[in-house]
Amino acid sequence: MKILIADDEALARDRLAALVGECGAGYEVVGVVANGHEVLQRCATVPVDLVLLDIRMPGMDGIETALELANRPEPPAVVFVTAYGEHALAAFDANAIDYLLKPVRADRLRRALDKAGALSPQQVAVLGDSEAFIGATYRGNPMRIAAADVVFLRADAKYVEVWRPGGMALTEESLRAIEQRLPGVFMRVHRNALVARSRVRGLSKGSGGQLLLELDGSSEQVEVSRRHAADVRRLLRGDS
C-alpha cells in the first residue's frame, strides 16, 4: 500500500512515517507533504492508495482536501490524523475511513491501515460518494453516519440497528436498500444482518453450534447463517 503523509509539522510527519515503517513491509511511504495543495499535486503525479491527513493545516485544510480528493475518478482512501477530537463528525462527513487522535499509537495506526487495505478501489470510490452515509437517530437526535464507520447492521422489528465503535443508532432504511445503495461495502451474512467487509476478522462457534462472526470495532458477535457461511470463509481466505 502506497501512503502519502500530510502534516504541517515536520516532527509529526517524521513520527508518523516511522510508525508506518513499524507496521510491516506491505506499507510504503511514497511522500510527505505539508499542506492540502501539495497533497492534491502529489496524488496527481504518483500512485497513492492512502493519505494520512492532518486536519489543521495552513491554506487548504484536511477536510477541504479530502472533499477534493473524493471528486477524483479513483480517489485514495483517507485517514485523518489530528490532535482535535471535535473534528470527528466533520471528518466522517468528508468520507474518511478512519480518524486517529495524536499522539498516534502504533496498534491504532495498524488497525486503520488494515481497514484501508481491506477496501478495493471500487469500495473506496463508493465511500467517497456523497451518498455514502446512513441517516439514523441516536437517543432521538437525527444524525448521519459515514458508511466507513459502520461495523454491522442488524434488523430488529421495525428498525435497523447501526453498530459502530461508538455505540448503536437506529435507522428506518431497510437492509436491502442499504445493500443495494452501497454495493461492495457491506456483506450479507444473515437474513437480518449486514457486516462491513473491511471489519471481518474471524469465525467462531457459539455454545449452540452456531457460527459467530468476530468484527473489528465491536465486541458484539454477529450470527452467520449456513447459507452465507461459504461467502464469509472465502472473504477470510482473501478469495473475494
Beta strands, then each sheet from edge to edge (+ up, - down):
strand 1: 2-6
strand 2: 28-33
strand 3: 50-53
strand 4: 77-82
strand 5: 98-101
strand 6: 133-138
strand 7: 141-146
strand 8: 152-156
strand 9: 159-164
strand 10: 167-171
strand 11: 186-190
strand 12: 193-196
strand 13: 200-205
strand 14: 211-215
strand 15: 222-224
sheet 1: 2+ 1+ 3+ 4+ 5+
sheet 2: 6+ 7-
sheet 3: 10+ 9- 8+ 12- 11+
sheet 4: 13+ 14- 15+
end
